[in-house]
Amino acid sequence: MGGGSWTTDDYKTFASTTYRASVSSDGSLSGTYSAGQLYRAEALKDSMNPYKIIRECADTEEHPHTKPVILALDVTGSMGDTAVEIAKKLNVVMTNLYESVEDVEFCVMGIGDLHYDGAPIQMSQFESDIRIAESIDDIYFEFGGGGNKWESYTAAWYMGAYHTKLDCLERGEKGIIITIGDERLNPHLPKKRLAEVTGDSLQAAIATPELYMEAIKKFDLYHIDVYHNGFRSEQESKAIRKSFQLLDEQQRFASVKTDEVADAIIDIICGKFDTATGASSVQENENGDIVW
């Protein structure tokens, strides 16, 4: 996997044959869509099944300096609009990246809630061409989640730490994991369900602080918090930021609006996140109230 390179012509063909859609002059997918139209899988696909897999990002003659990126999207009920935004602007993201980042390869993940969902972890191969779009099309958008106040975002950290092989590490470089969602960071990954989904033999639940220390050996970790204006309280927005304190202290957490997500992804991978989006478009006034 990982051969080939992204081209707009390939994407235009993909959009036409897969969605019967055209590509706008700005490179994005034309038209208005629901998440169900752009994420058409009706169950977990074999290509995305995390059970006993290793996803490899290998240097090749074609791509000798691979930059592995895991893009992990919250596929619970409230994230439909953001998922559409990412799918519609995928060509914009890839075109911008190929102008400035050498040999970037994407592994696409769908993340739900290990406590409640049937397919809480989905994970593609690392790809560098139109198969990235095909992987997004393969994501099963379960529209699940549960009664807790978080989703299992650290499942992306877990899979990155224990289910990837990265040649970039031999060059003293790390990959990038970007999680995208609208809930708090989960405090742990439950032992029984994680074992069932991944096939791993586990002795206990995986606590988030401990997993963080393992994941950063291989990846730089970022989180894009999507603020759906009017859908959550200021108090909850602050609680979400506080739950991501480990990342926020390193300016690797940002709250953005739905239409800013694609730009945030580009900024992270291009190394501009700290100055461009790391400050976050969510600010507080003197009374501690969130303003835009």
VENURBEL-V275682 format. One line per field, one symbol per residue. psi: psi as a letter, one per 20 degrees, with the letter a starting at -180 (. if undefined). burial: # if it has 9 or more other ideal C-beta (glycine too) atoms within 8 Angstrom, else .. A space follows every 10 residues. Layout:
# VENURBEL-V275682
psi->???
burial->???
This chain:
# VENURBEL-V275682
psi->rjrrqpqhgh hggghghgil rrprhiirpq rpqrhhhini pjrpqhijpj olqpppnpqr hhnimqnppo oopokrhijg hgggggghjg hgghgggiii pplpppppqp pcohhhqhmi pqprrpqjbi ighhhghipo nhlcrbiajr rlhihhgghg hikqoohhhi jkqrappoqp akrrpqirpp gghggghijq oqhrqoqghg hghghihhqp pqpopooopi iqrhghghhg ghhkhhhhhj lkpqprrgji gghggggghj kjgghgihiq iprqaijjqp r.
burial->.#...#.#.# ######..#. #.#...###. ..#.#..##. #..##..### ....###..# ..#.###### ######..## ########## ########.. #.######## #######.## ########## ########## ##.##....# ########## #.##.####. ...####### ######..## #.###.##.. .#..##.#.. ##.###.### ########.. ......#### #.##..##.. ########.# ########## .##...##.# ##.......# ..
